[in-house]
Amino acid sequence: MFRRTFWFTAGAAAGVWATTKVNRKLKQLTPESLAAQAANKAIETGHRLKDFALDVRAGMVQREAELGEALGLEAPVDAPVNRELPGPRRRSALAPTPNTTTTTYSYNRNEDH
Protein backbone atom coordinates (compact mmCIF):
# COMPACT_ATOMS: atom_id res chain seq x y z
CA MET A 1 0.00 0.00 0.00
CA PHE A 2 2.73 2.47 0.97
CA ARG A 3 4.79 1.39 -1.98
CA ARG A 4 2.01 2.26 -4.44
CA THR A 5 1.36 5.60 -2.72
CA PHE A 6 5.07 6.45 -2.86
CA TRP A 7 5.34 5.71 -6.59
CA PHE A 8 2.08 7.50 -7.35
CA THR A 9 3.32 10.61 -5.50
CA ALA A 10 6.75 10.40 -7.14
CA GLY A 11 5.13 10.14 -10.60
CA ALA A 12 2.80 13.07 -9.93
CA ALA A 13 5.72 15.21 -8.70
CA ALA A 14 7.79 14.30 -11.76
CA GLY A 15 4.86 15.21 -14.01
CA VAL A 16 4.40 18.60 -12.35
CA TRP A 17 8.15 19.28 -12.54
CA ALA A 18 8.33 18.31 -16.23
CA THR A 19 5.24 20.38 -17.09
CA THR A 20 6.72 23.41 -15.34
CA LYS A 21 10.02 23.04 -17.21
CA VAL A 22 8.29 22.67 -20.58
CA ASN A 23 6.07 25.71 -19.97
CA ARG A 24 9.09 27.85 -19.03
CA LYS A 25 10.93 26.78 -22.16
CA LEU A 26 7.88 27.50 -24.32
CA LYS A 27 7.63 31.00 -22.86
CA GLN A 28 11.31 31.57 -23.71
CA LEU A 29 10.69 30.54 -27.31
CA THR A 30 7.76 32.86 -28.05
CA PRO A 31 8.44 35.46 -30.77
CA GLU A 32 8.18 38.34 -28.29
CA SER A 33 10.69 36.74 -25.94
CA LEU A 34 13.11 35.93 -28.76
CA ALA A 35 12.84 39.50 -30.06
CA ALA A 36 13.54 40.89 -26.59
CA GLN A 37 16.56 38.61 -26.18
CA ALA A 38 17.91 39.64 -29.59
CA ALA A 39 17.41 43.32 -28.78
CA ASN A 40 19.25 42.94 -25.49
CA LYS A 41 22.15 41.19 -27.21
CA ALA A 42 22.30 43.91 -29.87
CA ILE A 43 22.38 46.66 -27.26
CA GLU A 44 25.09 44.84 -25.32
CA THR A 45 27.14 44.40 -28.50
CA GLY A 46 26.71 48.09 -29.34
CA HIS A 47 28.02 49.09 -25.92
CA ARG A 48 31.03 46.81 -26.31
CA LEU A 49 31.78 48.24 -29.77
CA LYS A 50 31.50 51.79 -28.45
CA ASP A 51 33.91 51.01 -25.60
CA PHE A 52 36.32 49.43 -28.09
CA ALA A 53 36.15 52.49 -30.36
CA LEU A 54 36.80 54.80 -27.41
CA ASP A 55 39.80 52.69 -26.35
CA VAL A 56 41.18 52.77 -29.89
CA ARG A 57 40.72 56.53 -30.03
CA ALA A 58 42.51 56.99 -26.69
CA GLY A 59 45.36 54.80 -27.93
CA MET A 60 45.61 56.87 -31.12
CA VAL A 61 45.85 60.11 -29.16
CA GLN A 62 48.51 58.63 -26.90
CA ARG A 63 50.53 57.26 -29.83
CA GLU A 64 50.29 60.56 -31.71
CA ALA A 65 51.61 62.34 -28.64
CA GLU A 66 54.49 59.86 -28.38
CA LEU A 67 55.34 60.29 -32.07
CA GLY A 68 55.09 64.06 -31.81
CA GLU A 69 57.45 64.04 -28.86
CA ALA A 70 59.89 61.72 -30.66
CA LEU A 71 59.88 63.98 -33.74
CA GLY A 72 60.23 67.14 -31.68
CA LEU A 73 56.80 68.54 -32.53
CA GLU A 74 54.90 70.67 -30.09
CA ALA A 75 52.19 68.35 -28.85
CA PRO A 76 50.82 68.07 -25.33
CA VAL A 77 51.74 64.67 -23.93
CA ASP A 78 49.12 64.57 -21.20
CA ALA A 79 46.24 66.00 -23.19
CA PRO A 80 42.84 65.16 -21.76
CA VAL A 81 41.28 62.28 -23.66
CA ASN A 82 37.83 62.99 -24.98
CA ARG A 83 35.68 59.98 -24.04
CA GLU A 84 33.01 60.64 -26.64
CA LEU A 85 32.70 59.59 -30.22
CA PRO A 86 32.14 62.23 -32.87
CA GLY A 87 28.59 62.86 -33.97
CA PRO A 88 27.18 60.90 -36.88
CA ARG A 89 27.64 62.24 -40.37
CA ARG A 90 24.34 63.15 -41.89
CA ARG A 91 23.70 63.44 -45.55
CA SER A 92 20.43 64.44 -46.98
CA ALA A 93 19.16 61.66 -49.19
CA LEU A 94 16.80 63.96 -51.02
CA ALA A 95 19.09 66.95 -51.37
CA PRO A 96 19.38 68.29 -54.88
CA THR A 97 22.63 67.46 -56.60
CA PRO A 98 24.57 70.46 -57.80
CA ASN A 99 24.08 70.79 -61.55
CA THR A 100 26.46 73.08 -63.38
CA THR A 101 24.45 73.29 -66.58
CA THR A 102 20.82 74.08 -66.08
CA THR A 103 18.71 73.90 -69.20
CA THR A 104 15.11 74.92 -69.04
CA TYR A 105 12.92 73.40 -71.69
CA SER A 106 9.57 74.89 -72.53
CA TYR A 107 7.18 72.66 -74.33
CA ASN A 108 3.77 73.72 -75.49
CA ARG A 109 1.62 71.04 -77.06
CA ASN A 110 -0.31 73.63 -79.08
CA GLU A 111 2.80 74.61 -81.07
CA ASP A 112 2.93 71.23 -82.82
CA HIS A 113 -0.39 71.71 -84.66
C-alpha positions as CSV (number, residue, x, y, z in Angstrom):
1,M,0.0,0.0,0.0
2,F,2.7,2.5,1.0
3,R,4.8,1.4,-2.0
4,R,2.0,2.3,-4.4
5,T,1.4,5.6,-2.7
6,F,5.1,6.4,-2.9
7,W,5.3,5.7,-6.6
8,F,2.1,7.5,-7.4
9,T,3.3,10.6,-5.5
10,A,6.7,10.4,-7.1
11,G,5.1,10.1,-10.6
12,A,2.8,13.1,-9.9
13,A,5.7,15.2,-8.7
14,A,7.8,14.3,-11.8
15,G,4.9,15.2,-14.0
16,V,4.4,18.6,-12.3
17,W,8.2,19.3,-12.5
18,A,8.3,18.3,-16.2
19,T,5.2,20.4,-17.1
20,T,6.7,23.4,-15.3
21,K,10.0,23.0,-17.2
22,V,8.3,22.7,-20.6
23,N,6.1,25.7,-20.0
24,R,9.1,27.8,-19.0
25,K,10.9,26.8,-22.2
26,L,7.9,27.5,-24.3
27,K,7.6,31.0,-22.9
28,Q,11.3,31.6,-23.7
29,L,10.7,30.5,-27.3
30,T,7.8,32.9,-28.0
31,P,8.4,35.5,-30.8
32,E,8.2,38.3,-28.3
33,S,10.7,36.7,-25.9
34,L,13.1,35.9,-28.8
35,A,12.8,39.5,-30.1
36,A,13.5,40.9,-26.6
37,Q,16.6,38.6,-26.2
38,A,17.9,39.6,-29.6
39,A,17.4,43.3,-28.8
40,N,19.2,42.9,-25.5
41,K,22.2,41.2,-27.2
42,A,22.3,43.9,-29.9
43,I,22.4,46.7,-27.3
44,E,25.1,44.8,-25.3
45,T,27.1,44.4,-28.5
46,G,26.7,48.1,-29.3
47,H,28.0,49.1,-25.9
48,R,31.0,46.8,-26.3
49,L,31.8,48.2,-29.8
50,K,31.5,51.8,-28.5
51,D,33.9,51.0,-25.6
52,F,36.3,49.4,-28.1
53,A,36.2,52.5,-30.4
54,L,36.8,54.8,-27.4
55,D,39.8,52.7,-26.3
56,V,41.2,52.8,-29.9
57,R,40.7,56.5,-30.0
58,A,42.5,57.0,-26.7
59,G,45.4,54.8,-27.9
60,M,45.6,56.9,-31.1
61,V,45.8,60.1,-29.2
62,Q,48.5,58.6,-26.9
63,R,50.5,57.3,-29.8
64,E,50.3,60.6,-31.7
65,A,51.6,62.3,-28.6
66,E,54.5,59.9,-28.4
67,L,55.3,60.3,-32.1
68,G,55.1,64.1,-31.8
69,E,57.5,64.0,-28.9
70,A,59.9,61.7,-30.7
71,L,59.9,64.0,-33.7
72,G,60.2,67.1,-31.7
73,L,56.8,68.5,-32.5
74,E,54.9,70.7,-30.1
75,A,52.2,68.4,-28.9
76,P,50.8,68.1,-25.3
77,V,51.7,64.7,-23.9
78,D,49.1,64.6,-21.2
79,A,46.2,66.0,-23.2
80,P,42.8,65.2,-21.8
81,V,41.3,62.3,-23.7
82,N,37.8,63.0,-25.0
83,R,35.7,60.0,-24.0
84,E,33.0,60.6,-26.6
85,L,32.7,59.6,-30.2
86,P,32.1,62.2,-32.9
87,G,28.6,62.9,-34.0
88,P,27.2,60.9,-36.9
89,R,27.6,62.2,-40.4
90,R,24.3,63.2,-41.9
91,R,23.7,63.4,-45.6
92,S,20.4,64.4,-47.0
93,A,19.2,61.7,-49.2
94,L,16.8,64.0,-51.0
95,A,19.1,67.0,-51.4
96,P,19.4,68.3,-54.9
97,T,22.6,67.5,-56.6
98,P,24.6,70.5,-57.8
99,N,24.1,70.8,-61.5
100,T,26.5,73.1,-63.4
101,T,24.4,73.3,-66.6
102,T,20.8,74.1,-66.1
103,T,18.7,73.9,-69.2
104,T,15.1,74.9,-69.0
105,Y,12.9,73.4,-71.7
106,S,9.6,74.9,-72.5
107,Y,7.2,72.7,-74.3
108,N,3.8,73.7,-75.5
109,R,1.6,71.0,-77.1
110,N,-0.3,73.6,-79.1
111,E,2.8,74.6,-81.1
112,D,2.9,71.2,-82.8
113,H,-0.4,71.7,-84.7
